[in-house]
Amino acid sequence: MSQDSNSAQVVFEIDLTLEEARRRAAVMEALETDWDPLAVMRGEEEAYDLLYSGLDERQQEIYDMLVAADVLPRRGPGHAAA
C-alpha cells in the first residue's frame, strides 16, 4: 500500500486504563480467598531447584555461563532468587 505524500496522518490512540483495571479486578475475583502468594513463590523456587539440580558437567558449565551473562538469575544465599 503506497502512501500519498499529500494525505493527512491520523493519530490513533487507545486508553487501556479502564480495561486494565477491569482485567485486574477479574483476576482478583478469580483468586480464591485461601490463595497464598508466598506459597506459590516457594513452589516456583522448588521447581527451579529441581530443574537445575543434577546437571552434568557440560550442563553446569552452560548454566554458569547463562548466569554470568544475566540470562538466568543468580541463585543461592544473598540473592533475590534464593
C-alpha positions as a Python dict, from the first residue, in 0.01 Angstrom:
ca = {
    (1, 'M'): (0, 0, 0),
    (2, 'S'): (158, 327, -107),
    (3, 'Q'): (135, 643, 99),
    (4, 'D'): (40, 964, -79),
    (5, 'S'): (266, 1242, 47),
    (6, 'N'): (-36, 1477, 44),
    (7, 'S'): (-251, 1255, 267),
    (8, 'A'): (-303, 1361, 627),
    (9, 'Q'): (-173, 1137, 903),
    (10, 'V'): (-423, 1024, 1161),
    (11, 'V'): (-324, 978, 1523),
    (12, 'F'): (-479, 663, 1666),
    (13, 'E'): (-474, 633, 2044),
    (14, 'I'): (-646, 393, 2280),
    (15, 'D'): (-652, 444, 2654),
    (16, 'L'): (-641, 97, 2811),
    (17, 'T'): (-651, 219, 3171),
    (18, 'L'): (-1013, 116, 3226),
    (19, 'E'): (-961, -221, 3055),
    (20, 'E'): (-652, -291, 3266),
    (21, 'A'): (-842, -207, 3585),
    (22, 'R'): (-1124, -439, 3476),
    (23, 'R'): (-878, -717, 3396),
    (24, 'R'): (-704, -685, 3733),
    (25, 'A'): (-1037, -687, 3915),
    (26, 'A'): (-1136, -1005, 3729),
    (27, 'V'): (-807, -1171, 3825),
    (28, 'M'): (-850, -1079, 4192),
    (29, 'E'): (-1210, -1204, 4183),
    (30, 'A'): (-1098, -1535, 4031),
    (31, 'L'): (-839, -1593, 4302),
    (32, 'E'): (-972, -1791, 4591),
    (33, 'T'): (-959, -1646, 4940),
    (34, 'D'): (-708, -1909, 5052),
    (35, 'W'): (-460, -1815, 4777),
    (36, 'D'): (-116, -1776, 4932),
    (37, 'P'): (127, -1584, 4708),
    (38, 'L'): (424, -1674, 4930),
    (39, 'A'): (344, -2045, 4899),
    (40, 'V'): (321, -2004, 4522),
    (41, 'M'): (662, -1835, 4514),
    (42, 'R'): (812, -2110, 4733),
    (43, 'G'): (667, -2368, 4495),
    (44, 'E'): (826, -2191, 4199),
    (45, 'E'): (1162, -2188, 4375),
    (46, 'E'): (1129, -2561, 4448),
    (47, 'A'): (1054, -2620, 4079),
    (48, 'Y'): (1363, -2419, 3977),
    (49, 'D'): (1572, -2616, 4227),
    (50, 'L'): (1455, -2939, 4066),
    (51, 'L'): (1507, -2803, 3716),
    (52, 'Y'): (1868, -2705, 3779),
    (53, 'S'): (1968, -2997, 4003),
    (54, 'G'): (2158, -3300, 3881),
    (55, 'L'): (2321, -3120, 3589),
    (56, 'D'): (2613, -3296, 3427),
    (57, 'E'): (2944, -3111, 3388),
    (58, 'R'): (2860, -2959, 3047),
    (59, 'Q'): (2510, -2856, 3154),
    (60, 'Q'): (2653, -2692, 3468),
    (61, 'E'): (2905, -2508, 3251),
    (62, 'I'): (2625, -2374, 3030),
    (63, 'Y'): (2414, -2286, 3334),
    (64, 'D'): (2705, -2092, 3489),
    (65, 'M'): (2763, -1912, 3158),
    (66, 'L'): (2395, -1810, 3139),
    (67, 'V'): (2403, -1684, 3498),
    (68, 'A'): (2722, -1487, 3430),
    (69, 'A'): (2554, -1329, 3125),
    (70, 'D'): (2248, -1236, 3340),
    (71, 'V'): (2023, -1455, 3126),
    (72, 'L'): (1931, -1661, 3433),
    (73, 'P'): (1905, -1517, 3784),
    (74, 'R'): (2185, -1588, 4030),
    (75, 'R'): (2062, -1833, 4291),
    (76, 'G'): (2178, -1902, 4643),
    (77, 'P'): (2216, -1714, 4971),
    (78, 'G'): (2219, -1338, 4939),
    (79, 'H'): (2039, -1330, 4604),
    (80, 'A'): (1678, -1233, 4535),
    (81, 'A'): (1609, -1566, 4365),
    (82, 'A'): (1728, -1760, 4673),
}
